Amino acid sequence: MPAKRKTRKAAKPAATKPRALDPRKAYAELLERSRRRAVFGSMGSVLGWDQRTYMPKRGAKHRGEQLSLLAGMSHEMATDPRIGELLACVESSGLVKARHSDAAVNVREWRRGYDHATKLPRKLVEALSRTGSEGYNLWVEARKSDDFKAFRPVLEKLVALAREKADALGWKERRYDALLDQYEPGATTKQVQRLFAPLEKELAALIAKIVSSGKRADPSILENVYPVPAQEALCIEAARAIGFDFDAGRLDVTTHPFCSTMGPGDVRLTTRYDPASVWGALFGTLHEAGHGLYNQGLDPKHYGTPRGGSISLGIHESQSRMWENMVGRSRAFWQFFLPLARKTFPAALGGKDLDAVYFAVNESKPSLIRVEADEATYNLHIVLRFRLEIELIEGRLKAADLPGAWSETLQKLLGLKPPSNREGCLQDVHWSGAAFGYFPTYCMGNLYAAQFCEQARADLGNLDAQFAKGEFKPLLGWLRKKIHKPGKTYRPAELCEVVTGKKLSHQPLMRYLKGKLAPLYGS
């Protein structure tokens, strides 16, 4: 029997220090990872757009699984520990010394995104995506049948998940702060409340004067026969007129209009049509085209990085509201656009003069539906949702009690009582996807839009004379330079000061509204 051969133990390798990362190589790897994740995320954008436009009803469950899987995979990519190592290397280098350099901006936002993502468990991310997909489809059916009870169970789940998300992200003063910050970086509940309080007070006084004037627009302009194919043609022409590039975008139909960007050269707008009124579709299209112009104006060479991304939902909304209202509802715009509208709808608009149409598209009166509300009352719709969201997230309002709280708050703000939940708490899509913290950005968008527009008029001269001739390129060029191309170079509040020289205020919006509505209503 042969003797056992003694085996020698392998010598342990000498301890070595981990190789130091080269900051430039680390930054290059971060760029590659960021761009790859953006392309990956765009797949989810396509699926989400399809879900809200053409997907058959029975595909909902499988689509939810697809979106949940993508959300989980994207979260895994975003929380890779390697990203933390790379960021630590670059943050301590000279690459980020200049605060507003491309590298500094990207690293700042990557750090924010990484810190947020690593606080959220993948299980929670997938649950939010899956329940949001389920919630959307249940909301569509519940809204159609005016059945809040059918939607309530999933709403309760979504509120619970949103609260869990806020706690995972962390907050100091208010749980709602964590959710608001996701959509409007740096904003807090207290800051928004302070901004909205004087606006609400002055709006209430303005609306009371308008209501007491007794003046009303010609109802035959607002409600008539407007064939849908002709509406679609007019909406496309309106979006094209203000600069939307249809070689890099399209317009489709949905339940709740939105704009979705798949990537450079692919921006999708949606709207909805009512055969008895063209105005919802037309101004909805201008609104979404405003979002689309922002997305088409982002610098494509920076695609997939913060430097090539939009700043916040408030700033994004400033673009849509500016084109929809401050341009699209201006008298000058209708000097240019009314001849085409008359030609498109000769029976409804053929004999209507400019002043009558201008008054009709700017009629102000309390109404039930947010997306159809006029410029003055719209902001009070946002105040309502803002208050209810805070109550839901902070646990003082149960989902089951939402219809009653909605009705009570709407009566206080606008003197109206919704006859159904379809016209009340079921009218918006946002809560079906757990988008709590989103609504305040709509009103902030109006505030930003008014302040930006004042500055644009100061810089560009007589914009009305340009609009009346169909010249929208000067304003679009100004917006591209000041707001679109810089991407996330600045945070929202800082951008406002850079562009206008002043902090965000309610005063420019009130000056604009009073300047437009006082002559129309003698108030």
C-alpha positions, 0 to 999 in steps of 0.5 A, a space after each residue: 500500500 503506497 504511503 500517503 503523499 503529504 500535501 502542501 498547503 497553498 501559501 496565502 497570497 500576500 495582503 494587498 491594498 485595493 487598487 485605487 480607482 482613477 476618477 476619470 475612469 470611474 466617471 466614464 463607467 458611471 456615464 456608461 451605467 447611467 445611459 444603459 439604465 436609461 435605455 433599459 427604463 425606456 422599455 418600461 416607458 413603451 409598455 406604460 404608454 401602450 397600457 394607457 393607449 392600445 393594450 387590450 383589457 385582458 392584457 392588464 395582469 400580464 402587463 403588470 407582471 412585465 412592469 413589475 419585473 422591469 422595475 425590480 431589474 432597474 432598481 437592482 441596476 440602480 443599487 449596485 454597490 459598485 455605483 457607491 464606490 465609483 461615486 465616492 471616488 469621483 466626489 473626492 476628485 477635481 472633476 466636480 470642483 466647478 459646481 455647475 460643470 457637467 460632471 458635477 451636475 451628473 455626480 450630484 444627481 447620481 448621488 441623490 438617485 443612488 441614496 434614494 434607491 438604496 433606501 428602498 427594498 426591491 420588494 417594495 419597488 416591485 410591489 409599488 409597480 405591480 399594485 400601480 399597474 393593477 390600480 390603473 386598470 381598476 381605476 379605469 373601470 371604476 371611473 366608468 361605472 362610478 364605483 368607488 367601492 371597487 377602487 377603494 381596496 387597491 387605493 388602501 394598498 397604494 396609500 399604505 405602500 406610499 407611506 412605507 416608501 416615505 418612511 424608507 426614504 426618511 423625513 424630518 418634519 412631515 412624512 409627505 415631505 419625502 414623497 413631494 421631494 421625489 417630484 420637486 427636489 428640495 421642496 417641503 410641505 411647509 414651503 408649498 403651504 406658505 406659497 399656496 396660502 396667499 395665492 388661495 386667498 387672492 384667487 378666492 377674491 378674484 373668483 368671487 368678483 367674476 361670479 358676481 359679474 354675471 357675464 358668460 361666454 356664448 355657449 354655442 361656441 363651447 358646446 356644438 357639433 365638433 366631429 372628432 376627425 376634424 378635432 384631431 386634424 386641428 389638434 395636430 396643426 396647433 401642436 405643429 404651429 408652436 414647434 412640436 416636431 411630428 417627425 420625432 413624435 405622435 398624437 394618440 388617444 387615451 382616458 387621461 391625457 399624458 406625454 411620454 418620452 421613449 428617448 431622443 426622437 420619440 416623444 408621444 402625446 395623447 389627448 381625448 375627444 368629445 364630439 360636443 366640444 373641441 376645447 378639451 382636446 385642443 387645449 389638452 393637446 397644447 398642454 401635452 405638446 408643451 411637455 413634449 417641446 421640453 423633452 424634444 428640447 433636452 440636449 440629446 448628447 447628454 441623453 441618459 444622464 442628469 445633465 440631459 434630463 428635465 429638472 422637476 415636475 413643477 418646471 415641466 408643468 411650467 412649460 405645458 401650462 405656458 403653451 396651453 394658457 399663456 400662449 394658447 389662450 391669448 388673444 394674439 394666438 387666436 388672431 393667428 389660429 381662428 381662421 384655421 379653426 373656422 375653416 375646420 368647423 364652419 358650422 360651429 365657428 364660421 360666424 363667430 368673431 375673435 372677441 367672442 371666441 377669445 372670451 369663450 376660451 377664457 371663460 372662468 367659473 367654478 367647475 368639477 373637473 380639474 383638467 377642464 378648469 379655467 386658469 383661475 379656478 384650476 389652482 384651487 383644484 390643486 389645493 384640494 388634492 394637496 390637502 387630501 394627500 397630506 391627510 391620507 399620507 399622514 394617517 388622518 384620513 382613511 381611504 374609505 372616507 375620501 369621497 366625503 372629504 373631497 365633497 366637503 373640501 370642494 364646497 369650501 374652495 369652489 362652492 360645488 358638490 360633485 354629483 358622483 365620484 366620477 366627477 369627484 375623487 375618481 376623476 384623476 389617474 394619479 392615485 391609481 399609480 401611488 403618485 402621491 406628492 405629484 399634484 402640488 407640482 401642477 400649481 407650482 408649474 403655473 407659478 413658474 410659468 407666469 414668472 418665466 413668461 414675465 421675464 421672456 416678455 422683458 427679454 423678447 419684446 412684444 410677444 403678442 405681436 409675434 403670436 398674432 403672426 404665428 411666430 412662436 420660434 422666439 419664445 421657444 428658442 428662449 425656453 430652449 436656451 434658458 430652461 431646456 438645454 441646461 437639463 438638471 444643471 440647477 435645482 428648481 428654486 435655483 433655476 427660477 432665480 437664475 432665469 428671473 432674478 427672483 425667488 418663486 412668488 405667487 404675484 406674477 401669476 396673480 398679475 397675469 390672471 387679473 390682467 387677463 380676466 379683469 377686462 373680460 369680466 369688468 372686475 
